[in-house]
């Protein structure tokens, strides 16, 4: 497969190359083969992208919001028309099975473009009467926004950031993870094809240092990062120097609580979706699965049976439902947690090994009898590793579920309606699920509390994070002064 794009960067409406930048090799995780070679942005490329965004933003913000929305909605249609090709590319970029990418990635990106395209014209200020005088507010764009992405959902992350940013009249410079640099280029290309002025959405490649140089540039007004907590700390601190707006979508170690009155089949489905989808490389995964003692044996038995349905193989084969880790490095990190789990005394129920084939495959792995202090129950693993912990009471499990620095997501499976809502109210997490797990529709806010993040993506809430309010005072009569 040659997935080589026309050039490494997409700036000011066209592909641009600068071969003096560090080489980025794109590796297909299912084989380990190099499928493209790109170059990291040099300072000249960074400057070109920011200059284009700065210039284009003024023009774009001057359009009517209806016209801006139309461009986004057109881009959504193009993405849906090309879903097959975009999904194949997403699978090459990430190693996620086509069975997933064909229904999740370009489609959820298109949903975001369509949703924010539809919302654009309703982004307005308000009128505040003060007797004869009044104040009106203008909801204005922030200016130039930087998006920095993680490697697990390259198309979706680019769209979740670009769509609300552009709907509000901002311009964007997006830097994908160097591990998955291909898909975001297509998003920028499609936006231009849909009628966005050149420079409104730019994509430049690079390692962390390129992201870091973008954040501190005086032309930048906002930084939206999807990444780990350690990177989030650095990016947040760098953005603070210039008092820039931020959205931080960071890591998690989310609890999934299964009471013994839960529908067993649904609870097992929730645990599978919340641990093994995308081979476990999902930030909101419910990796601490608290199972009430009365249902534990039945849960583990059914889970093990259902895991026999895993079909590992070529991710481009539509029958494959479980792909490799995104990279050799990520495979090695996750393998280290297999060892830790066993060393610290957890019971290995299934999996726990590297798969003997090309590429970076690991077995879906379940540990039982996990205790709160074990490393596998505390650290974000970002791989197919489920930790099952026992519990007795609601009060106990809620305290344990919240005993983490993270606060991205949390879920509960129970047949007791009032208990479900009590748990949702008690969870210290930005996104909660009742009798389901890991849904992320664009209509609903998504994001974390505690160390898992700041701000929200998707839904009307995202508008707050890509715009600012200006208050305008108007006096209708004469103005008195003391002298
Ligand atoms: P990283 O934090 O390693 O990297 C995220 C992005 O930040 C990459 O593009 C990276 O570039 C860049 N970066 C790294 N250092 C800096 C810096 N100093 N300044 C600016 N940019 C920098 O995350 P991963 O890519 O490993 O993704 C996995 C993490 O992302 C997990 O913790 C996961 O939970 C989180 N995540 C959160 C989501 C959410 O919505 N809350 C969704 C998806 C993932 P480079 O890769 O080139 O180093």
Boltz pocket constraint, residues with backbone or C-beta under 6 A from the ligand:
constraints:
  - pocket:
      binder: B
      contacts: [[A, 148], [A, 149], [A, 150], [A, 151], [A, 152], [A, 153], [A, 175], [A, 176], [A, 177], [A, 178], [A, 179], [A, 206], [A, 207], [A, 208], [A, 209], [A, 210], [A, 211], [A, 212], [A, 213], [A, 215], [A, 226], [A, 227], [A, 228], [A, 229], [A, 230], [A, 231], [A, 232], [A, 234], [A, 235], [A, 248], [A, 249], [A, 250], [A, 251], [A, 252], [A, 281], [A, 282], [A, 283], [A, 284], [A, 380], [A, 382], [A, 408], [A, 447], [A, 448], [A, 452], [A, 453]]
      max_distance: 6.0
